[in-house]
Structures are given as C-alpha cells and as structure tokens.
Amino acid sequence: MMLLPAEKDLRAALARFAQVRIEHDVRPTGTTSLALEDVTRALCTLTGATTVEDALREADALLDRCRTARVGAAKRTAPLAA
C-alpha cells in the first residue's frame, strides 16, 4: 500500500515540474537539464511512477481523489436545511 502525498506537496511538485520544463524548453542548458532530471525524479517518487508520463497521469488521478474527498467532506459537514 502506497502512502498518498499531501495535495499541497503534489501541487508544488507539479508546479515546479512545469516551471523547469518550460525553462529547459526555452533555453536548454546543462543546469536546466539537471534540474529537469531532479524534478522528474521527485515527481516519480511522489507518485510511485517510473516514467514522467506515468507520474503526470498518476498526479492527475491523485488530485481527482483529493477533490472528490474534499467535496465529500463538504457535503457531510453541510448544515441541514430547516
């Protein structure tokens, strides 16, 4: 059983991946290449995936689960109508 990452950690990793991916695509250097490798490794570790494509798909699925859990919690705590 895999522990689920916190939603904020997952969102931060995705934001960092997007930022580094854009930087590398616009102006590829050795530094951006290493940064992309590092952030890709972190995202794969966070999601339990072995490729960046799988990690991105898994991240989307995990965020959907977080959203569903949040909506379900909101419905359970909503006040009853009089």
PyMOL CGO cylinders between C-alpha atoms (Angstrom):
from pymol import cmd
from pymol.cgo import CYLINDER

trace = [
    CYLINDER, 0.00, 0.00, 0.00, 1.37, 3.38, -1.03, 0.3, 1, 1, 1, 1, 1, 1,
    CYLINDER, 1.37, 3.38, -1.03, 1.04, 6.41, 1.20, 0.3, 1, 1, 1, 1, 1, 1,
    CYLINDER, 1.04, 6.41, 1.20, -0.73, 9.22, -0.60, 0.3, 1, 1, 1, 1, 1, 1,
    CYLINDER, -0.73, 9.22, -0.60, 1.15, 12.51, -0.89, 0.3, 1, 1, 1, 1, 1, 1,
    CYLINDER, 1.15, 12.51, -0.89, -0.39, 15.64, 0.56, 0.3, 1, 1, 1, 1, 1, 1,
    CYLINDER, -0.39, 15.64, 0.56, -2.29, 17.63, -2.04, 0.3, 1, 1, 1, 1, 1, 1,
    CYLINDER, -2.29, 17.63, -2.04, -0.13, 20.72, -1.46, 0.3, 1, 1, 1, 1, 1, 1,
    CYLINDER, -0.13, 20.72, -1.46, 3.06, 18.69, -1.97, 0.3, 1, 1, 1, 1, 1, 1,
    CYLINDER, 3.06, 18.69, -1.97, 1.71, 17.20, -5.17, 0.3, 1, 1, 1, 1, 1, 1,
    CYLINDER, 1.71, 17.20, -5.17, 0.65, 20.61, -6.49, 0.3, 1, 1, 1, 1, 1, 1,
    CYLINDER, 0.65, 20.61, -6.49, 4.04, 22.10, -5.60, 0.3, 1, 1, 1, 1, 1, 1,
    CYLINDER, 4.04, 22.10, -5.60, 5.86, 19.28, -7.42, 0.3, 1, 1, 1, 1, 1, 1,
    CYLINDER, 5.86, 19.28, -7.42, 3.69, 19.73, -10.50, 0.3, 1, 1, 1, 1, 1, 1,
    CYLINDER, 3.69, 19.73, -10.50, 4.24, 23.49, -10.48, 0.3, 1, 1, 1, 1, 1, 1,
    CYLINDER, 4.24, 23.49, -10.48, 7.99, 23.01, -10.14, 0.3, 1, 1, 1, 1, 1, 1,
    CYLINDER, 7.99, 23.01, -10.14, 7.99, 20.44, -12.96, 0.3, 1, 1, 1, 1, 1, 1,
    CYLINDER, 7.99, 20.44, -12.96, 6.09, 22.83, -15.24, 0.3, 1, 1, 1, 1, 1, 1,
    CYLINDER, 6.09, 22.83, -15.24, 8.44, 25.71, -14.43, 0.3, 1, 1, 1, 1, 1, 1,
    CYLINDER, 8.44, 25.71, -14.43, 11.60, 23.69, -15.04, 0.3, 1, 1, 1, 1, 1, 1,
    CYLINDER, 11.60, 23.69, -15.04, 10.16, 22.05, -18.18, 0.3, 1, 1, 1, 1, 1, 1,
    CYLINDER, 10.16, 22.05, -18.18, 9.42, 25.49, -19.67, 0.3, 1, 1, 1, 1, 1, 1,
    CYLINDER, 9.42, 25.49, -19.67, 12.85, 26.84, -18.72, 0.3, 1, 1, 1, 1, 1, 1,
    CYLINDER, 12.85, 26.84, -18.72, 14.52, 23.83, -20.30, 0.3, 1, 1, 1, 1, 1, 1,
    CYLINDER, 14.52, 23.83, -20.30, 12.40, 24.02, -23.46, 0.3, 1, 1, 1, 1, 1, 1,
    CYLINDER, 12.40, 24.02, -23.46, 13.06, 27.75, -23.91, 0.3, 1, 1, 1, 1, 1, 1,
    CYLINDER, 13.06, 27.75, -23.91, 16.77, 27.75, -23.11, 0.3, 1, 1, 1, 1, 1, 1,
    CYLINDER, 16.77, 27.75, -23.11, 18.23, 24.30, -22.59, 0.3, 1, 1, 1, 1, 1, 1,
    CYLINDER, 18.23, 24.30, -22.59, 21.47, 24.19, -20.63, 0.3, 1, 1, 1, 1, 1, 1,
    CYLINDER, 21.47, 24.19, -20.63, 23.26, 21.66, -18.51, 0.3, 1, 1, 1, 1, 1, 1,
    CYLINDER, 23.26, 21.66, -18.51, 21.74, 23.32, -15.46, 0.3, 1, 1, 1, 1, 1, 1,
    CYLINDER, 21.74, 23.32, -15.46, 18.18, 23.09, -16.75, 0.3, 1, 1, 1, 1, 1, 1,
    CYLINDER, 18.18, 23.09, -16.75, 18.77, 19.52, -17.84, 0.3, 1, 1, 1, 1, 1, 1,
    CYLINDER, 18.77, 19.52, -17.84, 19.90, 18.54, -14.34, 0.3, 1, 1, 1, 1, 1, 1,
    CYLINDER, 19.90, 18.54, -14.34, 17.02, 20.46, -12.76, 0.3, 1, 1, 1, 1, 1, 1,
    CYLINDER, 17.02, 20.46, -12.76, 14.57, 18.66, -15.05, 0.3, 1, 1, 1, 1, 1, 1,
    CYLINDER, 14.57, 18.66, -15.05, 16.06, 15.29, -14.10, 0.3, 1, 1, 1, 1, 1, 1,
    CYLINDER, 16.06, 15.29, -14.10, 15.82, 16.16, -10.39, 0.3, 1, 1, 1, 1, 1, 1,
    CYLINDER, 15.82, 16.16, -10.39, 12.23, 17.39, -10.51, 0.3, 1, 1, 1, 1, 1, 1,
    CYLINDER, 12.23, 17.39, -10.51, 11.19, 14.44, -12.68, 0.3, 1, 1, 1, 1, 1, 1,
    CYLINDER, 11.19, 14.44, -12.68, 12.74, 12.02, -10.19, 0.3, 1, 1, 1, 1, 1, 1,
    CYLINDER, 12.74, 12.02, -10.19, 10.97, 13.78, -7.32, 0.3, 1, 1, 1, 1, 1, 1,
    CYLINDER, 10.97, 13.78, -7.32, 7.61, 13.67, -9.12, 0.3, 1, 1, 1, 1, 1, 1,
    CYLINDER, 7.61, 13.67, -9.12, 8.06, 9.99, -9.93, 0.3, 1, 1, 1, 1, 1, 1,
    CYLINDER, 8.06, 9.99, -9.93, 8.96, 9.23, -6.33, 0.3, 1, 1, 1, 1, 1, 1,
    CYLINDER, 8.96, 9.23, -6.33, 5.99, 11.21, -5.03, 0.3, 1, 1, 1, 1, 1, 1,
    CYLINDER, 5.99, 11.21, -5.03, 3.54, 9.38, -7.29, 0.3, 1, 1, 1, 1, 1, 1,
    CYLINDER, 3.54, 9.38, -7.29, 5.18, 5.94, -7.28, 0.3, 1, 1, 1, 1, 1, 1,
    CYLINDER, 5.18, 5.94, -7.28, 5.64, 6.05, -11.07, 0.3, 1, 1, 1, 1, 1, 1,
    CYLINDER, 5.64, 6.05, -11.07, 8.65, 5.09, -13.16, 0.3, 1, 1, 1, 1, 1, 1,
    CYLINDER, 8.65, 5.09, -13.16, 8.22, 7.50, -16.09, 0.3, 1, 1, 1, 1, 1, 1,
    CYLINDER, 8.22, 7.50, -16.09, 7.31, 11.15, -16.20, 0.3, 1, 1, 1, 1, 1, 1,
    CYLINDER, 7.31, 11.15, -16.20, 4.28, 10.37, -18.36, 0.3, 1, 1, 1, 1, 1, 1,
    CYLINDER, 4.28, 10.37, -18.36, 3.01, 7.89, -15.77, 0.3, 1, 1, 1, 1, 1, 1,
    CYLINDER, 3.01, 7.89, -15.77, 3.83, 10.32, -12.96, 0.3, 1, 1, 1, 1, 1, 1,
    CYLINDER, 3.83, 10.32, -12.96, 1.76, 13.08, -14.59, 0.3, 1, 1, 1, 1, 1, 1,
    CYLINDER, 1.76, 13.08, -14.59, -1.17, 10.71, -15.13, 0.3, 1, 1, 1, 1, 1, 1,
    CYLINDER, -1.17, 10.71, -15.13, -0.94, 9.46, -11.55, 0.3, 1, 1, 1, 1, 1, 1,
    CYLINDER, -0.94, 9.46, -11.55, -0.71, 13.03, -10.24, 0.3, 1, 1, 1, 1, 1, 1,
    CYLINDER, -0.71, 13.03, -10.24, -3.93, 13.90, -12.10, 0.3, 1, 1, 1, 1, 1, 1,
    CYLINDER, -3.93, 13.90, -12.10, -5.63, 10.83, -10.64, 0.3, 1, 1, 1, 1, 1, 1,
    CYLINDER, -5.63, 10.83, -10.64, -4.43, 11.68, -7.13, 0.3, 1, 1, 1, 1, 1, 1,
    CYLINDER, -4.43, 11.68, -7.13, -5.66, 15.27, -7.45, 0.3, 1, 1, 1, 1, 1, 1,
    CYLINDER, -5.66, 15.27, -7.45, -9.04, 13.94, -8.59, 0.3, 1, 1, 1, 1, 1, 1,
    CYLINDER, -9.04, 13.94, -8.59, -9.15, 11.77, -5.45, 0.3, 1, 1, 1, 1, 1, 1,
    CYLINDER, -9.15, 11.77, -5.45, -8.27, 14.78, -3.30, 0.3, 1, 1, 1, 1, 1, 1,
    CYLINDER, -8.27, 14.78, -3.30, -11.00, 16.84, -4.96, 0.3, 1, 1, 1, 1, 1, 1,
    CYLINDER, -11.00, 16.84, -4.96, -13.55, 14.05, -4.50, 0.3, 1, 1, 1, 1, 1, 1,
    CYLINDER, -13.55, 14.05, -4.50, -12.61, 13.65, -0.84, 0.3, 1, 1, 1, 1, 1, 1,
    CYLINDER, -12.61, 13.65, -0.84, -12.88, 17.41, -0.29, 0.3, 1, 1, 1, 1, 1, 1,
    CYLINDER, -12.88, 17.41, -0.29, -16.33, 17.57, -1.92, 0.3, 1, 1, 1, 1, 1, 1,
    CYLINDER, -16.33, 17.57, -1.92, -17.49, 14.56, 0.07, 0.3, 1, 1, 1, 1, 1, 1,
    CYLINDER, -17.49, 14.56, 0.07, -16.28, 16.13, 3.31, 0.3, 1, 1, 1, 1, 1, 1,
    CYLINDER, -16.28, 16.13, 3.31, -18.04, 19.39, 2.48, 0.3, 1, 1, 1, 1, 1, 1,
    CYLINDER, -18.04, 19.39, 2.48, -21.31, 17.55, 1.86, 0.3, 1, 1, 1, 1, 1, 1,
    CYLINDER, -21.31, 17.55, 1.86, -21.02, 15.66, 5.16, 0.3, 1, 1, 1, 1, 1, 1,
    CYLINDER, -21.02, 15.66, 5.16, -20.49, 18.88, 7.11, 0.3, 1, 1, 1, 1, 1, 1,
    CYLINDER, -20.49, 18.88, 7.11, -23.06, 20.99, 5.28, 0.3, 1, 1, 1, 1, 1, 1,
    CYLINDER, -23.06, 20.99, 5.28, -25.79, 22.31, 7.57, 0.3, 1, 1, 1, 1, 1, 1,
    CYLINDER, -25.79, 22.31, 7.57, -29.20, 20.75, 7.20, 0.3, 1, 1, 1, 1, 1, 1,
    CYLINDER, -29.20, 20.75, 7.20, -31.96, 22.89, 5.74, 0.3, 1, 1, 1, 1, 1, 1,
    CYLINDER, -31.96, 22.89, 5.74, -34.72, 23.79, 8.16, 0.3, 1, 1, 1, 1, 1, 1,
]
cmd.load_cgo(trace, "trace")
